[in-house]
Amino acid sequence: MKKTKISFYFLFIAFFTFITIFIVIVQKSYNNLMGPIKEVQKSNLLNPINPNLDTSIIQQVESRPEYSNQLPLPVNSSSSAQP
């Protein structure tokens, strides 16, 4: 009777194939776990908003020549003065 032995090369290839598949699965799982966290950290929409107005910008806009040629906006006096 002849005993069949699994060749050394077949075991070598099978072992490294198993290790490669395992590493790919772990890498994908890690990326799926950490991906949304990295997106949130990069997002500009989640930065806090400063509620203090920068009035120097308004002064710069008012000092522009194209803005100074316009007439001031009329104030609606009927809403402020009620009988």
PDB file of N, CA, C and O in Angstrom:
ATOM      1  N   MET A   1       0.823  -1.170   0.000  1.00  0.00           N
ATOM      2  CA  MET A   1       0.000   0.000   0.000  1.00  0.00           C
ATOM      3  C   MET A   1       0.875   1.244   0.000  1.00  0.00           C
ATOM      4  O   MET A   1       1.920   1.325   0.646  1.00  0.00           O
ATOM      5  N   LYS A   2       0.400   2.163  -0.734  1.00  0.00           N
ATOM      6  CA  LYS A   2       1.122   3.403  -0.876  1.00  0.00           C
ATOM      7  C   LYS A   2       0.416   4.492  -0.075  1.00  0.00           C
ATOM      8  O   LYS A   2      -0.794   4.676  -0.208  1.00  0.00           O
ATOM      9  N   LYS A   3       1.162   5.210   0.751  1.00  0.00           N
ATOM     10  CA  LYS A   3       0.582   6.305   1.507  1.00  0.00           C
ATOM     11  C   LYS A   3       0.780   7.596   0.697  1.00  0.00           C
ATOM     12  O   LYS A   3       1.862   7.875   0.181  1.00  0.00           O
ATOM     13  N   THR A   4      -0.300   8.359   0.611  1.00  0.00           N
ATOM     14  CA  THR A   4      -0.184   9.628  -0.106  1.00  0.00           C
ATOM     15  C   THR A   4       0.104  10.728   0.907  1.00  0.00           C
ATOM     16  O   THR A   4      -0.613  10.897   1.894  1.00  0.00           O
ATOM     17  N   LYS A   5       1.133  11.442   0.644  1.00  0.00           N
ATOM     18  CA  LYS A   5       1.516  12.541   1.504  1.00  0.00           C
ATOM     19  C   LYS A   5       1.181  13.855   0.795  1.00  0.00           C
ATOM     20  O   LYS A   5       1.325  13.990  -0.420  1.00  0.00           O
ATOM     21  N   ILE A   6       0.736  14.795   1.588  1.00  0.00           N
ATOM     22  CA  ILE A   6       0.490  16.121   1.034  1.00  0.00           C
ATOM     23  C   ILE A   6       1.849  16.776   0.881  1.00  0.00           C
ATOM     24  O   ILE A   6       2.676  16.759   1.793  1.00  0.00           O
ATOM     25  N   SER A   7       2.057  17.343  -0.268  1.00  0.00           N
ATOM     26  CA  SER A   7       3.371  17.909  -0.531  1.00  0.00           C
ATOM     27  C   SER A   7       3.630  19.147   0.335  1.00  0.00           C
ATOM     28  O   SER A   7       2.705  19.847   0.746  1.00  0.00           O
ATOM     29  N   PHE A   8       4.871  19.382   0.587  1.00  0.00           N
ATOM     30  CA  PHE A   8       5.297  20.514   1.392  1.00  0.00           C
ATOM     31  C   PHE A   8       4.876  21.824   0.730  1.00  0.00           C
ATOM     32  O   PHE A   8       4.465  22.755   1.423  1.00  0.00           O
ATOM     33  N   TYR A   9       4.968  21.912  -0.584  1.00  0.00           N
ATOM     34  CA  TYR A   9       4.615  23.136  -1.293  1.00  0.00           C
ATOM     35  C   TYR A   9       3.126  23.443  -1.187  1.00  0.00           C
ATOM     36  O   TYR A   9       2.745  24.607  -1.060  1.00  0.00           O
ATOM     37  N   PHE A  10       2.303  22.446  -1.235  1.00  0.00           N
ATOM     38  CA  PHE A  10       0.869  22.650  -1.091  1.00  0.00           C
ATOM     39  C   PHE A  10       0.561  23.211   0.305  1.00  0.00           C
ATOM     40  O   PHE A  10      -0.238  24.138   0.433  1.00  0.00           O
ATOM     41  N   LEU A  11       1.185  22.660   1.342  1.00  0.00           N
ATOM     42  CA  LEU A  11       0.984  23.177   2.694  1.00  0.00           C
ATOM     43  C   LEU A  11       1.501  24.609   2.821  1.00  0.00           C
ATOM     44  O   LEU A  11       0.871  25.439   3.475  1.00  0.00           O
ATOM     45  N   PHE A  12       2.615  24.894   2.215  1.00  0.00           N
ATOM     46  CA  PHE A  12       3.202  26.227   2.242  1.00  0.00           C
ATOM     47  C   PHE A  12       2.257  27.243   1.600  1.00  0.00           C
ATOM     48  O   PHE A  12       1.999  28.297   2.180  1.00  0.00           O
ATOM     49  N   ILE A  13       1.748  26.941   0.426  1.00  0.00           N
ATOM     50  CA  ILE A  13       0.834  27.839  -0.287  1.00  0.00           C
ATOM     51  C   ILE A  13      -0.476  27.982   0.478  1.00  0.00           C
ATOM     52  O   ILE A  13      -1.005  29.090   0.572  1.00  0.00           O
ATOM     53  N   ALA A  14      -1.011  26.904   1.023  1.00  0.00           N
ATOM     54  CA  ALA A  14      -2.257  26.951   1.780  1.00  0.00           C
ATOM     55  C   ALA A  14      -2.106  27.793   3.035  1.00  0.00           C
ATOM     56  O   ALA A  14      -3.005  28.565   3.370  1.00  0.00           O
ATOM     57  N   PHE A  15      -0.992  27.661   3.732  1.00  0.00           N
ATOM     58  CA  PHE A  15      -0.761  28.425   4.952  1.00  0.00           C
ATOM     59  C   PHE A  15      -0.693  29.923   4.660  1.00  0.00           C
ATOM     60  O   PHE A  15      -1.346  30.713   5.342  1.00  0.00           O
ATOM     61  N   PHE A  16       0.089  30.322   3.657  1.00  0.00           N
ATOM     62  CA  PHE A  16       0.211  31.734   3.336  1.00  0.00           C
ATOM     63  C   PHE A  16      -1.068  32.298   2.721  1.00  0.00           C
ATOM     64  O   PHE A  16      -1.346  33.486   2.886  1.00  0.00           O
ATOM     65  N   THR A  17      -1.844  31.492   2.027  1.00  0.00           N
ATOM     66  CA  THR A  17      -3.145  31.936   1.529  1.00  0.00           C
ATOM     67  C   THR A  17      -4.086  32.218   2.695  1.00  0.00           C
ATOM     68  O   THR A  17      -4.799  33.222   2.690  1.00  0.00           O
ATOM     69  N   PHE A  18      -4.091  31.348   3.679  1.00  0.00           N
ATOM     70  CA  PHE A  18      -4.924  31.545   4.866  1.00  0.00           C
ATOM     71  C   PHE A  18      -4.505  32.804   5.612  1.00  0.00           C
ATOM     72  O   PHE A  18      -5.359  33.594   6.016  1.00  0.00           O
ATOM     73  N   ILE A  19      -3.217  33.000   5.797  1.00  0.00           N
ATOM     74  CA  ILE A  19      -2.718  34.187   6.493  1.00  0.00           C
ATOM     75  C   ILE A  19      -3.085  35.456   5.719  1.00  0.00           C
ATOM     76  O   ILE A  19      -3.485  36.453   6.320  1.00  0.00           O
ATOM     77  N   THR A  20      -2.950  35.422   4.397  1.00  0.00           N
ATOM     78  CA  THR A  20      -3.278  36.586   3.571  1.00  0.00           C
ATOM     79  C   THR A  20      -4.755  36.931   3.662  1.00  0.00           C
ATOM     80  O   THR A  20      -5.105  38.103   3.809  1.00  0.00           O
ATOM     81  N   ILE A  21      -5.622  35.942   3.579  1.00  0.00           N
ATOM     82  CA  ILE A  21      -7.065  36.176   3.679  1.00  0.00           C
ATOM     83  C   ILE A  21      -7.404  36.721   5.061  1.00  0.00           C
ATOM     84  O   ILE A  21      -8.224  37.632   5.173  1.00  0.00           O
ATOM     85  N   PHE A  22      -6.805  36.195   6.096  1.00  0.00           N
ATOM     86  CA  PHE A  22      -7.050  36.666   7.451  1.00  0.00           C
ATOM     87  C   PHE A  22      -6.636  38.126   7.603  1.00  0.00           C
ATOM     88  O   PHE A  22      -7.375  38.920   8.186  1.00  0.00           O
ATOM     89  N   ILE A  23      -5.470  38.487   7.090  1.00  0.00           N
ATOM     90  CA  ILE A  23      -4.989  39.868   7.187  1.00  0.00           C
ATOM     91  C   ILE A  23      -5.892  40.819   6.401  1.00  0.00           C
ATOM     92  O   ILE A  23      -6.160  41.929   6.861  1.00  0.00           O
ATOM     93  N   VAL A  24      -6.363  40.403   5.228  1.00  0.00           N
ATOM     94  CA  VAL A  24      -7.254  41.247   4.431  1.00  0.00           C
ATOM     95  C   VAL A  24      -8.564  41.487   5.172  1.00  0.00           C
ATOM     96  O   VAL A  24      -9.068  42.610   5.172  1.00  0.00           O
ATOM     97  N   ILE A  25      -9.117  40.476   5.791  1.00  0.00           N
ATOM     98  CA  ILE A  25     -10.366  40.622   6.544  1.00  0.00           C
ATOM     99  C   ILE A  25     -10.173  41.553   7.736  1.00  0.00           C
ATOM    100  O   ILE A  25     -11.019  42.409   7.993  1.00  0.00           O
ATOM    101  N   VAL A  26      -9.079  41.399   8.460  1.00  0.00           N
ATOM    102  CA  VAL A  26      -8.810  42.270   9.608  1.00  0.00           C
ATOM    103  C   VAL A  26      -8.614  43.712   9.142  1.00  0.00           C
ATOM    104  O   VAL A  26      -9.106  44.634   9.792  1.00  0.00           O
ATOM    105  N   GLN A  27      -7.912  43.925   8.039  1.00  0.00           N
ATOM    106  CA  GLN A  27      -7.673  45.272   7.511  1.00  0.00           C
ATOM    107  C   GLN A  27      -8.983  45.939   7.102  1.00  0.00           C
ATOM    108  O   GLN A  27      -9.205  47.109   7.413  1.00  0.00           O
ATOM    109  N   LYS A  28      -9.853  45.204   6.408  1.00  0.00           N
ATOM    110  CA  LYS A  28     -11.149  45.758   5.997  1.00  0.00           C
ATOM    111  C   LYS A  28     -11.998  46.101   7.212  1.00  0.00           C
ATOM    112  O   LYS A  28     -12.646  47.147   7.238  1.00  0.00           O
ATOM    113  N   SER A  29     -12.002  45.245   8.205  1.00  0.00           N
ATOM    114  CA  SER A  29     -12.779  45.511   9.415  1.00  0.00           C
ATOM    115  C   SER A  29     -12.265  46.758  10.120  1.00  0.00           C
ATOM    116  O   SER A  29     -13.060  47.577  10.581  1.00  0.00           O
ATOM    117  N   TYR A  30     -10.976  46.911  10.208  1.00  0.00           N
ATOM    118  CA  TYR A  30     -10.386  48.082  10.850  1.00  0.00           C
ATOM    119  C   TYR A  30     -10.729  49.360  10.075  1.00  0.00           C
ATOM    120  O   TYR A  30     -11.062  50.383  10.673  1.00  0.00           O
ATOM    121  N   ASN A  31     -10.645  49.293   8.741  1.00  0.00           N
ATOM    122  CA  ASN A  31     -10.977  50.466   7.930  1.00  0.00           C
ATOM    123  C   ASN A  31     -12.447  50.825   8.057  1.00  0.00           C
ATOM    124  O   ASN A  31     -12.785  52.008   8.093  1.00  0.00           O
ATOM    125  N   ASN A  32     -13.331  49.834   8.127  1.00  0.00           N
ATOM    126  CA  ASN A  32     -14.752  50.110   8.307  1.00  0.00           C
ATOM    127  C   ASN A  32     -15.022  50.713   9.678  1.00  0.00           C
ATOM    128  O   ASN A  32     -15.944  51.516   9.826  1.00  0.00           O
ATOM    129  N   LEU A  33     -14.253  50.348  10.661  1.00  0.00           N
ATOM    130  CA  LEU A  33     -14.428  50.886  12.003  1.00  0.00           C
ATOM    131  C   LEU A  33     -13.886  52.310  12.111  1.00  0.00           C
ATOM    132  O   LEU A  33     -14.539  53.174  12.696  1.00  0.00           O
ATOM    133  N   MET A  34     -12.704  52.563  11.556  1.00  0.00           N
ATOM    134  CA  MET A  34     -12.044  53.857  11.717  1.00  0.00           C
ATOM    135  C   MET A  34     -12.409  54.863  10.632  1.00  0.00           C
ATOM    136  O   MET A  34     -12.186  56.058  10.824  1.00  0.00           O
ATOM    137  N   GLY A  35     -12.954  54.431   9.513  1.00  0.00           N
ATOM    138  CA  GLY A  35     -13.284  55.334   8.403  1.00  0.00           C
ATOM    139  C   GLY A  35     -14.238  56.448   8.791  1.00  0.00           C
ATOM    140  O   GLY A  35     -13.927  57.612   8.539  1.00  0.00           O
ATOM    141  N   PRO A  36     -15.397  56.150   9.399  1.00  0.00           N
ATOM    142  CA  PRO A  36     -16.305  57.240   9.782  1.00  0.00           C
ATOM    143  C   PRO A  36     -15.703  58.193  10.808  1.00  0.00           C
ATOM    144  O   PRO A  36     -16.005  59.386  10.786  1.00  0.00           O
ATOM    145  N   ILE A  37     -14.868  57.697  11.696  1.00  0.00           N
ATOM    146  CA  ILE A  37     -14.242  58.561  12.700  1.00  0.00           C
ATOM    147  C   ILE A  37     -13.306  59.558  12.011  1.00  0.00           C
ATOM    148  O   ILE A  37     -13.277  60.732  12.382  1.00  0.00           O
ATOM    149  N   LYS A  38     -12.553  59.110  11.026  1.00  0.00           N
ATOM    150  CA  LYS A  38     -11.643  60.007  10.311  1.00  0.00           C
ATOM    151  C   LYS A  38     -12.420  61.028   9.490  1.00  0.00           C
ATOM    152  O   LYS A  38     -11.985  62.174   9.373  1.00  0.00           O
ATOM    153  N   GLU A  39     -13.566  60.640   8.915  1.00  0.00           N
ATOM    154  CA  GLU A  39     -14.381  61.576   8.146  1.00  0.00           C
ATOM    155  C   GLU A  39     -14.943  62.675   9.037  1.00  0.00           C
ATOM    156  O   GLU A  39     -15.010  63.835   8.631  1.00  0.00           O
ATOM    157  N   VAL A  40     -15.344  62.315  10.240  1.00  0.00           N
ATOM    158  CA  VAL A  40     -15.881  63.312  11.165  1.00  0.00           C
ATOM    159  C   VAL A  40     -14.792  64.287  11.579  1.00  0.00           C
ATOM    160  O   VAL A  40     -15.055  65.483  11.706  1.00  0.00           O
ATOM    161  N   GLN A  41     -13.598  63.809  11.788  1.00  0.00           N
ATOM    162  CA  GLN A  41     -12.508  64.690  12.191  1.00  0.00           C
ATOM    163  C   GLN A  41     -12.125  65.654  11.076  1.00  0.00           C
ATOM    164  O   GLN A  41     -11.685  66.768  11.359  1.00  0.00           O
ATOM    165  N   LYS A  42     -12.280  65.256   9.817  1.00  0.00           N
ATOM    166  CA  LYS A  42     -11.917  66.100   8.684  1.00  0.00           C
ATOM    167  C   LYS A  42     -13.029  67.073   8.309  1.00  0.00           C
ATOM    168  O   LYS A  42     -12.766  68.055   7.613  1.00  0.00           O
ATOM    169  N   SER A  43     -14.248  66.833   8.743  1.00  0.00           N
ATOM    170  CA  SER A  43     -15.400  67.612   8.306  1.00  0.00           C
ATOM    171  C   SER A  43     -15.344  69.041   8.829  1.00  0.00           C
ATOM    172  O   SER A  43     -15.170  69.269  10.026  1.00  0.00           O
ATOM    173  N   ASN A  44     -15.493  70.007   7.915  1.00  0.00           N
ATOM    174  CA  ASN A  44     -15.520  71.413   8.297  1.00  0.00           C
ATOM    175  C   ASN A  44     -16.874  71.814   8.861  1.00  0.00           C
ATOM    176  O   ASN A  44     -16.978  72.838   9.537  1.00  0.00           O
ATOM    177  N   LEU A  45     -17.900  71.039   8.601  1.00  0.00           N
ATOM    178  CA  LEU A  45     -19.227  71.383   9.081  1.00  0.00           C
ATOM    179  C   LEU A  45     -19.360  71.204  10.582  1.00  0.00           C
ATOM    180  O   LEU A  45     -20.264  71.774  11.193  1.00  0.00           O
ATOM    181  N   LEU A  46     -18.488  70.436  11.177  1.00  0.00           N
ATOM    182  CA  LEU A  46     -18.587  70.173  12.604  1.00  0.00           C
ATOM    183  C   LEU A  46     -17.746  71.113  13.456  1.00  0.00           C
ATOM    184  O   LEU A  46     -17.682  70.950  14.675  1.00  0.00           O
ATOM    185  N   ASN A  47     -17.106  72.086  12.838  1.00  0.00           N
ATOM    186  CA  ASN A  47     -16.333  73.060  13.600  1.00  0.00           C
ATOM    187  C   ASN A  47     -17.288  73.988  14.348  1.00  0.00           C
ATOM    188  O   ASN A  47     -18.351  74.319  13.824  1.00  0.00           O
ATOM    189  N   PRO A  48     -16.939  74.407  15.542  1.00  0.00           N
ATOM    190  CA  PRO A  48     -17.827  75.312  16.281  1.00  0.00           C
ATOM    191  C   PRO A  48     -17.905  76.679  15.605  1.00  0.00           C
ATOM    192  O   PRO A  48     -16.935  77.154  15.014  1.00  0.00           O
ATOM    193  N   ILE A  49     -19.061  77.288  15.704  1.00  0.00           N
ATOM    194  CA  ILE A  49     -19.291  78.592  15.102  1.00  0.00           C
ATOM    195  C   ILE A  49     -19.073  79.665  16.159  1.00  0.00           C
ATOM    196  O   ILE A  49     -19.553  79.547  17.287  1.00  0.00           O
ATOM    197  N   ASN A  50     -18.351  80.703  15.786  1.00  0.00           N
ATOM    198  CA  ASN A  50     -18.102  81.811  16.691  1.00  0.00           C
ATOM    199  C   ASN A  50     -19.311  82.751  16.645  1.00  0.00           C
ATOM    200  O   ASN A  50     -19.595  83.309  15.585  1.00  0.00           O
ATOM    201  N   PRO A  51     -20.029  82.945  17.746  1.00  0.00           N
ATOM    202  CA  PRO A  51     -21.230  83.791  17.712  1.00  0.00           C
ATOM    203  C   PRO A  51     -20.918  85.281  17.716  1.00  0.00           C
ATOM    204  O   PRO A  51     -21.820  86.082  17.473  1.00  0.00           O
ATOM    205  N   ASN A  52     -19.695  85.681  17.979  1.00  0.00           N
ATOM    206  CA  ASN A  52     -19.326  87.095  18.003  1.00  0.00           C
ATOM    207  C   ASN A  52     -19.118  87.592  16.579  1.00  0.00           C
ATOM    208  O   ASN A  52     -18.370  86.998  15.802  1.00  0.00           O
ATOM    209  N   LEU A  53     -19.798  88.702  16.248  1.00  0.00           N
ATOM    210  CA  LEU A  53     -19.674  89.263  14.910  1.00  0.00           C
ATOM    211  C   LEU A  53     -18.406  90.090  14.802  1.00  0.00           C
ATOM    212  O   LEU A  53     -18.010  90.786  15.737  1.00  0.00           O
ATOM    213  N   ASP A  54     -17.785  89.996  13.649  1.00  0.00           N
ATOM    214  CA  ASP A  54     -16.602  90.797  13.377  1.00  0.00           C
ATOM    215  C   ASP A  54     -17.053  92.066  12.670  1.00  0.00           C
ATOM    216  O   ASP A  54     -17.303  92.049  11.465  1.00  0.00           O
ATOM    217  N   THR A  55     -17.161  93.168  13.409  1.00  0.00           N
ATOM    218  CA  THR A  55     -17.682  94.405  12.845  1.00  0.00           C
ATOM    219  C   THR A  55     -16.680  95.106  11.939  1.00  0.00           C
ATOM    220  O   THR A  55     -17.063  96.011  11.198  1.00  0.00           O
ATOM    221  N   SER A  56     -15.434  94.723  11.975  1.00  0.00           N
ATOM    222  CA  SER A  56     -14.452  95.355  11.095  1.00  0.00           C
ATOM    223  C   SER A  56     -14.748  95.027   9.631  1.00  0.00           C
ATOM    224  O   SER A  56     -14.432  95.824   8.748  1.00  0.00           O
ATOM    225  N   ILE A  57     -15.340  93.885   9.364  1.00  0.00           N
ATOM    226  CA  ILE A  57     -15.709  93.516   7.995  1.00  0.00           C
ATOM    227  C   ILE A  57     -16.780  94.471   7.483  1.00  0.00           C
ATOM    228  O   ILE A  57     -16.732  94.891   6.327  1.00  0.00           O
ATOM    229  N   ILE A  58     -17.748  94.818   8.332  1.00  0.00           N
ATOM    230  CA  ILE A  58     -18.815  95.735   7.924  1.00  0.00           C
ATOM    231  C   ILE A  58     -18.217  97.106   7.599  1.00  0.00           C
ATOM    232  O   ILE A  58     -18.624  97.746   6.630  1.00  0.00           O
ATOM    233  N   GLN A  59     -17.275  97.547   8.390  1.00  0.00           N
ATOM    234  CA  GLN A  59     -16.636  98.840   8.137  1.00  0.00           C
ATOM    235  C   GLN A  59     -15.839  98.819   6.838  1.00  0.00           C
ATOM    236  O   GLN A  59     -15.806  99.816   6.117  1.00  0.00           O
ATOM    237  N   GLN A  60     -15.206  97.708   6.536  1.00  0.00           N
ATOM    238  CA  GLN A  60     -14.456  97.599   5.282  1.00  0.00           C
ATOM    239  C   GLN A  60     -15.393  97.648   4.087  1.00  0.00           C
ATOM    240  O   GLN A  60     -15.074  98.266   3.071  1.00  0.00           O
ATOM    241  N   VAL A  61     -16.548  97.001   4.200  1.00  0.00           N
ATOM    242  CA  VAL A  61     -17.508  97.003   3.098  1.00  0.00           C
ATOM    243  C   VAL A  61     -18.077  98.404   2.910  1.00  0.00           C
ATOM    244  O   VAL A  61     -18.236  98.855   1.776  1.00  0.00           O
ATOM    245  N   GLU A  62     -18.385  99.097   3.998  1.00  0.00           N
ATOM    246  CA  GLU A  62     -18.926 100.448   3.896  1.00  0.00           C
ATOM    247  C   GLU A  62     -17.905 101.439   3.345  1.00  0.00           C
ATOM    248  O   GLU A  62     -18.289 102.454   2.763  1.00  0.00           O
ATOM    249  N   SER A  63     -16.628 101.167   3.513  1.00  0.00           N
ATOM    250  CA  SER A  63     -15.600 102.085   3.018  1.00  0.00           C
ATOM    251  C   SER A  63     -15.285 101.884   1.536  1.00  0.00           C
ATOM    252  O   SER A  63     -14.507 102.653   0.972  1.00  0.00           O
ATOM    253  N   ARG A  64     -15.847 100.907   0.911  1.00  0.00           N
ATOM    254  CA  ARG A  64     -15.606 100.678  -0.514  1.00  0.00           C
ATOM    255  C   ARG A  64     -16.253 101.795  -1.334  1.00  0.00           C
ATOM    256  O   ARG A  64     -17.314 102.299  -0.963  1.00  0.00           O
ATOM    257  N   PRO A  65     -15.628 102.183  -2.435  1.00  0.00           N
ATOM    258  CA  PRO A  65     -16.177 103.285  -3.237  1.00  0.00           C
ATOM    259  C   PRO A  65     -17.530 102.951  -3.866  1.00  0.00           C
ATOM    260  O   PRO A  65     -18.385 103.833  -3.952  1.00  0.00           O
ATOM    261  N   GLU A  66     -17.754 101.720  -4.305  1.00  0.00           N
ATOM    262  CA  GLU A  66     -19.031 101.385  -4.934  1.00  0.00           C
ATOM    263  C   GLU A  66     -20.172 101.385  -3.923  1.00  0.00           C
ATOM    264  O   GLU A  66     -21.334 101.563  -4.290  1.00  0.00           O
ATOM    265  N   TYR A  67     -19.845 101.190  -2.675  1.00  0.00           N
ATOM    266  CA  TYR A  67     -20.881 101.207  -1.640  1.00  0.00           C
ATOM    267  C   TYR A  67     -21.232 102.639  -1.260  1.00  0.00           C
ATOM    268  O   TYR A  67     -22.387 102.915  -0.933  1.00  0.00           O
ATOM    269  N   SER A  68     -20.284 103.547  -1.292  1.00  0.00           N
ATOM    270  CA  SER A  68     -20.517 104.930  -0.862  1.00  0.00           C
ATOM    271  C   SER A  68     -21.353 105.705  -1.866  1.00  0.00           C
ATOM    272  O   SER A  68     -21.953 106.711  -1.487  1.00  0.00           O
ATOM    273  N   ASN A  69     -21.425 105.291  -3.128  1.00  0.00           N
ATOM    274  CA  ASN A  69     -22.218 105.981  -4.138  1.00  0.00           C
ATOM    275  C   ASN A  69     -23.710 105.722  -3.977  1.00  0.00           C
ATOM    276  O   ASN A  69     -24.522 106.478  -4.509  1.00  0.00           O
ATOM    277  N   GLN A  70     -24.075 104.710  -3.282  1.00  0.00           N
ATOM    278  CA  GLN A  70     -25.477 104.368  -3.129  1.00  0.00           C
ATOM    279  C   GLN A  70     -26.100 105.204  -2.022  1.00  0.00           C
ATOM    280  O   GLN A  70     -25.437 105.630  -1.076  1.00  0.00           O
ATOM    281  N   LEU A  71     -27.377 105.418  -2.174  1.00  0.00           N
ATOM    282  CA  LEU A  71     -28.123 106.134  -1.147  1.00  0.00           C
ATOM    283  C   LEU A  71     -28.409 105.203   0.017  1.00  0.00           C
ATOM    284  O   LEU A  71     -28.528 103.993  -0.179  1.00  0.00           O
ATOM    285  N   PRO A  72     -28.521 105.737   1.218  1.00  0.00           N
ATOM    286  CA  PRO A  72     -28.856 104.868   2.347  1.00  0.00           C
ATOM    287  C   PRO A  72     -30.264 104.319   2.208  1.00  0.00           C
ATOM    288  O   PRO A  72     -31.128 104.947   1.596  1.00  0.00           O
ATOM    289  N   LEU A  73     -30.484 103.169   2.767  1.00  0.00           N
ATOM    290  CA  LEU A  73     -31.791 102.536   2.690  1.00  0.00           C
ATOM    291  C   LEU A  73     -32.793 103.317   3.532  1.00  0.00           C
ATOM    292  O   LEU A  73     -32.466 103.742   4.640  1.00  0.00           O
ATOM    293  N   PRO A  74     -34.002 103.510   3.027  1.00  0.00           N
ATOM    294  CA  PRO A  74     -35.003 104.227   3.813  1.00  0.00           C
ATOM    295  C   PRO A  74     -35.465 103.387   4.997  1.00  0.00           C
ATOM    296  O   PRO A  74     -35.559 102.163   4.917  1.00  0.00           O
ATOM    297  N   VAL A  75     -35.747 104.071   6.085  1.00  0.00           N
ATOM    298  CA  VAL A  75     -36.224 103.405   7.292  1.00  0.00           C
ATOM    299  C   VAL A  75     -37.736 103.489   7.295  1.00  0.00           C
ATOM    300  O   VAL A  75     -38.301 104.562   7.083  1.00  0.00           O
ATOM    301  N   ASN A  76     -38.377 102.400   7.524  1.00  0.00           N
ATOM    302  CA  ASN A  76     -39.829 102.369   7.550  1.00  0.00           C
ATOM    303  C   ASN A  76     -40.308 102.933   8.877  1.00  0.00           C
ATOM    304  O   ASN A  76     -40.246 102.255   9.902  1.00  0.00           O
ATOM    305  N   SER A  77     -40.787 104.173   8.863  1.00  0.00           N
ATOM    306  CA  SER A  77     -41.179 104.836  10.096  1.00  0.00           C
ATOM    307  C   SER A  77     -42.561 104.409  10.574  1.00  0.00           C
ATOM    308  O   SER A  77     -42.898 104.611  11.741  1.00  0.00           O
ATOM    309  N   SER A  78     -43.360 103.827   9.697  1.00  0.00           N
ATOM    310  CA  SER A  78     -44.716 103.438  10.099  1.00  0.00           C
ATOM    311  C   SER A  78     -44.694 102.274  11.078  1.00  0.00           C
ATOM    312  O   SER A  78     -45.583 102.170  11.922  1.00  0.00           O
ATOM    313  N   SER A  79     -43.709 101.403  10.988  1.00  0.00           N
ATOM    314  CA  SER A  79     -43.666 100.265  11.908  1.00  0.00           C
ATOM    315  C   SER A  79     -43.118 100.657  13.263  1.00  0.00           C
ATOM    316  O   SER A  79     -43.458 100.035  14.269  1.00  0.00           O
ATOM    317  N   SER A  80     -42.260 101.696  13.312  1.00  0.00           N
ATOM    318  CA  SER A  80     -41.683 102.091  14.589  1.00  0.00           C
ATOM    319  C   SER A  80     -42.594 103.036  15.369  1.00  0.00           C
ATOM    320  O   SER A  80     -42.599 103.015  16.600  1.00  0.00           O
ATOM    321  N   ALA A  81     -43.365 103.863  14.662  1.00  0.00           N
ATOM    322  CA  ALA A  81     -44.266 104.807  15.357  1.00  0.00           C
ATOM    323  C   ALA A  81     -45.682 104.300  15.265  1.00  0.00           C
ATOM    324  O   ALA A  81     -46.311 104.379  14.209  1.00  0.00           O
ATOM    325  N   GLN A  82     -46.171 103.797  16.331  1.00  0.00           N
ATOM    326  CA  GLN A  82     -47.549 103.299  16.353  1.00  0.00           C
ATOM    327  C   GLN A  82     -48.403 104.216  17.195  1.00  0.00           C
ATOM    328  O   GLN A  82     -47.965 104.647  18.262  1.00  0.00           O
ATOM    329  N   PRO A  83     -49.631 104.537  16.744  1.00  0.00           N
ATOM    330  CA  PRO A  83     -50.486 105.450  17.499  1.00  0.00           C
ATOM    331  C   PRO A  83     -51.019 104.856  18.767  1.00  0.00           C
ATOM    332  O   PRO A  83     -51.754 105.520  19.498  1.00  0.00           O
TER     333      PRO A  83
END
